[in-house]
Amino acid sequence: MMLWGKKEQYYLWYTAYLPLFLIMVYRFIDSLNLFGNIKIIKYIEKTLTKNGVEFIVILLIILFSYLMYKLVIRWLLKDQESNLNRGNTGLKFAIRSIKKLSVNDYTFFLMSLLLPLFSLDYESFINLAVSFLIIVVVIIIYVKTDFISVCPLFFTTGYQVYEAIISQHSKEAEQEDPSVRIKAIIITKSKNPDLDDRYRGRRLISNIYLITKA
């Protein structure tokens, strides 16, 4: 039985793109000078210069987004991880092989994150709307394909994501029937998991498992 449905994946991805959403909205508001008549904004711009204001805004967006990353991951995984640690749920696995995801696995996400920032002028509401629509379509594709392994909420909040071969069976049983091994993506807080250790895990979606040391 899977822990997550589509709803949890949408929460993950909309939070992942939160910095981009906020930056696009800021650039749109700034291009129209919608805050230009507010005295405190005028004072800050006069004191810090335009570049200083933009630096502070971007910094605040990054800090707020990181906070949201941690809150959403904690909300989605805390109970499941606690239950695994206590042995209340999940199954015991051995990890037979493991490797980190390659940089290429993250390429599509990075391109979808950076291209809207550099390719469009946000003085136009149409451009802003089109950018939002493109991102929404990208998120729908991610969710439809259960592709959460490259979601930045994991590696920015202390989780490690690996490609792995896991098994609930002995090595002898695997030699007789190699199909009992599972090719999976594992999400864990263990850095460089030891193949000699035992782990308890539960499937989040598709072939993606949340794993803790048993």
N, C-alpha and C positions, 0 to 999 in steps of 0.2 A: 504493500500500500504506500502511495506517495504522500509525503507531508504537505506539499504545496500544490496549489492549482495555478490557474492563469492569473488570478488576482494578486497573489504574492509577487509574481514576476513583474507585473505592471508597477507595483509599489517600488520594487528594486530599480527598474529602469527609469521611471520618471524621476526618482531621487537621484540616480546617476547623472542625468542630464540637467539637474537643477542649476548648476553653475552656468551652463550655457543659456538656459532660459532667462536667468536673472541678468546676465551680461547683455543679452539681446534687448531685453526690456529697458535696461539702463541706457543703452546706446540710442534706442528709439526716443526715450524721454529727453535725453540730453540733446539730440539732434533738433528737436522741436523747441528746446529751451523752455520746457514746461515748468521748471523750477526757478527760472531766471528772475522772477519777481519776488522771490522769498528772500527777506533781508539776511537771514543767517547763511543762506547759500551764497549770496553775493559776498558776504564778509569772508567766508571760508575760501572762496575762489580768489578774492583779493589778497588774502593772507598767504595761501599755499600755492597759488597759481593753478591753472587748469590741470596740469600734469599731476600736481600733488593731490588734487581732489580725486582724479581718476585712480591714482594709486591706492588711496584710502578706500574708495568704493570697491575696487577689485579685491583688496585684502579682506574687507568685510564680507564680500560674497564668498570668498574661499573659506573663511572661518565659519560662516553660517552653514555653508554646504557640507563642510567636514563634520560639523556638529549633527546635521541631519543624517549624514551617512551613518554615524555611530548610533544615533537613536533608532533609525530604521532597522539596522542589522541587529541591534540588541532586541528590538521588539519582535523581529521575525525568527531569531535563532536562540534566544536565551533559554526559553523553556525546553526546546528540543535538546539543546546541548546539556542542560542540567539533567534531563531525564536519561540521556545516554551515559553521562558520568556516573549516575546512581545505578545504572543497570536496569532502569525501569522500562526501557524500550530498546528497540533495535536488535541487531544480530551481531555475533562476533565474526570478525574477518581477519585474515592474514593478508598483508600486502606482498605480492610476489615481485613486482617491479614498479618503478616510479620514475617520473621525470617531470620537470617543470614545463609549463606551457611556453611555446616559442613566442618571440616578439611578433611574428607574423599573425599569430592568433588575435592580437590586439589591434591590428592595423585598421580593420573596418570601423571599430569603435572610435579610434583616434581620428580617422578621416571624417567620420560623421560629426565629431565634436569640433574639429578645427575648421573645416571648410565653410560652414555658415558664418563663422566670425570674420573670415578674410575675403569671402567671395561676394557678399551682398552689402548694399548701402542701406542702413536702417532708418534713413530719413523717411522712407515710404512705409506706410502701414501694410501695403500689399506685400512688400518684401519680408516684413516681420511675420505676417500671416503665413506666407509660403514657407519660411524657415521652420516655423512651428509645425506646419503640416508635414514637412519632410521628416522632421524628428519623430513625430507621432507615427508615421508610416514605418520608419526604421524600428521603433520600439515594438510595433505590432509584429514585424518580421521576427525580431528577437524572441518574442513571446510565443509566436506560432511554432517556432522551431526549438523551443526550450533551450535557448542558447544563453545561459546565464554565466558560463564559466569565465568570461572576460569582463564581467561586471566589476567596475572599480570599487564598489562598496566592500568587496571582500579584502583585496590587498591593501586598501587604505585603512582598514580597521583591525589589522592584526591576523587575518586569516590567510592561509596559504592554499593555493589551488594547484593541483597536480593531475597529470594523466597517470593512470595506474592500472595494474592488473590486480584484482582482489579475489579472494576465494574464501568460502566457508568450509572447504574440504581439506583433507590431508594431501600432502604432495603425492603420496602413492595413488590416491583416488584420482588426482588430476592427471597422472601419467596414464591411467587406464582410460580416462575420459576427459580430455583437455577442454571440452565445452563447458565444464562446470566452472571454469575461470571466468571472471567478469571483467570486461574492459570498461573502465569507469573514469569519471572525473571525480576526484575527492576534494572536499573542502574541510580543512582542519586547522587548528591553531598550533599543531606540532610542526616545528621547523625541521626539515630533513628527517622525516619519519624513518624509524629503524625497521628494517624488514624482519628482524627477529622478534619484534614486539607483536602483541595482539591488540586489535582495535575493535571497537564497537561502532557500528554505523547504521544509518537509516537512509533510505532513498528519499531525496527531496523531490526530484522530477527526473523523468527519462533515465539516463545512466549517470546521474549526478548524485553523489552521496555525501552526507555530513558525517564526518568520522571523528571519534575521540579515542584516546588510548584506553584500553579496557582495564 
